Amino acid sequence: MGYILGISAYYHDSAACLLKDAEIIAAAQEERFSRIKNDESFPTEAIKFCLKFANISLAEVDQVVFYEKPFLKFERLLETYVHFAPRGLKSFLKAMPIWLKDKLFIKKNIAKALHDIDPNWGKSRTILFTDHHHAHAASAFYPSPFEQAVVLTVDGVGEWTTTAVSIGSSAKLTLKKEINFPNSLGLLYSAFTYYLGFKVNSDEYKVMGLASYGTPVYKQLIYDHLIDVKADGSFLLNMDYFDYCTGLKMTNKKFDKLFGHPARAKGDELLAFHKDMASSIQKVTEEIMMKLAQSLYREFKIDNLCIAGGVALNCIINSAIRQHSGFKHIWVQPAAGDAGGALGAAYSVFYEHLSGVRNVDPQADGMKQSLLGPSYTQHEVIKALSAYGLNYEEVDHELYYRKIATYLADGKVIAYFRGRTEFGPRALGCRSILADPRNSEMKAILNAKIKFRESFRPFAPAILAEFADLYFGEGSKNRYMLFTENYLGNSNGYQLSDAVLIPGAVHVDGTARVQLVSKAHHPDFHQLITAFYNLTGCPAVINTSLNVMNEPMASSPEDAIRCFLNTEIDVLAIEGLLIEKKGLDLVEINLPVTVHIHA
């Protein structure tokens, strides 16, 4: 059936995905090339990468599909403004010119952008469109290891839908029920993100991290005034407290009055109040999602659940659903946000538009460890290092991992770059910053000197699969860092015996967002952690993304080099080469970016 190009763009986290029949050939987010975090622009560079990786031209692509339907979105915008009129005139006047100039004519704009990439791609060729939540559902079900599953998608809003339930069976995906705008669990969580002084559609994970430092003292206030939750988990929001329908803000003065504080300004001190607010909205969202999942399990009596949409990146919620919903098996799309919409759109074309045959492997999903982005040869890396005047040590394959393990054991922080770039928000051992989890001070060191980010942010362990039960108990673990697990080394619980403790990779609440690393699925990263285990007896490393705050994850060698030079990372390990910071004369190195340089 040939090649299918899926595209998501124009809202946030634009991306492109290329399928050949049912196989994912390549997928990447535009931010990895533009270096603009959550870049919403048309994914020109991501498309070019996918085509280059497949060694085809755009003219050879058989189908192009966009991840949502713009006219339905415009309909929702107009109807919302009419419903709330005359409120929101300022917002309406700001939004309309953009829609009338660009967004309403997305088909024409996509055709022009594709023609610019390859003039042999005719502007008159068909471009397909799928529903936003259907794209999310397709991204969750089709690559999953399930023949049949309930599919739950939850985010801010697509065209109209904010929450959708579908049933996936073989190659068919059937919508069963949905909740529509303005009633949105994702927007409720984003409203608190805004109120706490963080960036909407970007910093929701900060709220999740901050929640563990507070107590949910405002939970009942939220239930009493902001959201009415039914027995089956469906809900209605009280729009008297929100401004996102017609205003330029998420919350209003009535919201401020309810909680007794104005919205926190960016950079202001985080008070106990803010931590309690984060804890409260996290708990409310968790309880609603759990109630929704429990009711779906009772109704459909299917053991498997697939989840996607931005809310699916909340690993605490995923864990609560796994433990308490009744579903036996849960699979979450690792690129659960809008980037994954490009993948889901492409899948929907193959299975539904072209009637493709689906072959399920119950032992493995179809995401290829989510390592779907660009890779670079050692020759390309050497060329990049030479441009910066950096000397390197080329190390034999076996010794390479032993030397990295020695650096880690000595307390050094490593920038690790190997193979293909991850697709989605998590670093999974190819564009990672690694450190020793035995050091309880390592979290503070990494936040202050490497990531330049808030001190409350936790770090996650990547652990050898064969040791996961010892550290985190029996049960489901995840290769994509999408669930939290209770750490068994806490002083207030069961004590680990005959095991090296990993306090640097555990959050303040005694949980960890674990990445399971197996030899079968991720042999390179498994070999590195095994070398560290052989040296120290510790089968885990701290693994966080190779970037600093407010910057996309590194993709190219140049990205990695800049991150290495602009932070206090000690060693860059890149495609079999080692570069130590010690001894470098940073004044002599020509840095395009000169922030945060430390000698």
Secondary structure, DSSP 8 states (H G I E B T S, - for coil): --EEEEEE-SSSS-EEEEEETTEEEEEEETHHHH--TT--S--HHHHHHHHHHHT--GGG--EEEESS-HHHHHHHHHHHHHHHTTTTHHHHHHHHHHHHHTGGGHHHHHHHHHHHH-TTS-TTS--EE--HHHHHHHHHHTTSS-SEEEEEEE-S-SSSEEEEEEEEETTEEEEEEEEETT--HHHHHHHHHHHTT--TTT-HHHHHHHHTTS--TTHHHHHHHTEEE-TTS-EEE-GGGB-TTTSSSSB-HHHHHHHTS----TTS---HHHHHHHHHHHHHHHHHHHHHHHHHHHHH--SEEEEESGGGG-HHHHHHHHHHS--SEEEE-TT-STHHHHHHHHHHIIIIIS-------TT--SSGGGB-S----HHHHHHHHHHTT---EE--HHHHHHHHHHHHHTT--EEEE-SS-BSSS---SSEEEEE-TT-TTHHHHIIIIII---TT---EEEEEGGGHHHHH-SS---TTS-SEEE-TT-TTS----SS---GGGS-TTSEEE-EEE-TTT-HHHHHHHHHHHHHHS--EEEEEESS-TTS----SHHHHHHHHHTS---EEEETTEEEESTT--GGGS--S--SS---
